[in-house]
């Protein structure tokens, strides 16, 4: 049986250490990590020492701790994410090159949308997303697509949770959200106009498995002041169908494993291939 301290198992304490890191806190001192994880400082020191030896954490030149590459390597073998990304990325690269718009691939993780791939150009929309980041289900295109095809229990639980308003346009009323979710199922896409940021409009479509199950959401993000979202809907829907086709056919060629943090795909000039640079 796992040893316990403060009511938490050894594994739970390791997880609390990892969960202390986020987009706003990618590097932490041991004391800061202890505060964020709720662990006593001596306990945090001991766990950190073990995780450093195992490569689950790394220490930077500034002596601060960060998540180790070995953890990302281990996570990369998760079948759903690996196979989905291998099928989706070539299609997403083509979509990025053709429309010059930021593109995301998300899956449902608990009651949030987890971004497993992000392609963008440095001169595109303000980037609010990172691979490995999480999005609220009600305020993003990927989230609404995934929620619309989730089971009734998750939908009811989420709609009764009083979701947060990120802008004055964010839908939070359960009745309005149910209408939006029904529209996603009927139309096969959703447009989010200023739901998460007043600067952006998003388009989201479902990605299906060979059996028709919705397994992911493909999204494109546009600048709100320049947006003509309906012009992009057919291309995004076609891209989603192409991802499904690639999943059925399998990878056309062997690719080396991709580990987080993923490379950024930087769009070239229209008609030119996208370039891959390290994030």
Buried (B, 14 or more C-beta within 10 A) or exposed (E): EEEEBEEBEBEBBBEBBBEBBEEEEBBBEBEBBBBBBEBEEEBBBBBBEEBBEEEBBBBEEEEBBBBBBBBBEEEBEEEEBBBBBBBBBBBBBBBBBBBBBBBBBBBBEEBBBBBBBBBBBEEBBEEBBBBBBBBBBBBBBBBBBBBBBBEEEBBEEBBEEEBEEBEEBBBBEBEEBBEBBEBBEEEEBBBBBBBBBEBBBBBBBBBBBEEEEBBBBBBBBBBBEEBEBEEBBEBBBEBBBBBBEBBEEEEEEEEEEBBBBBBBBBBBEEEEEBEBEEE
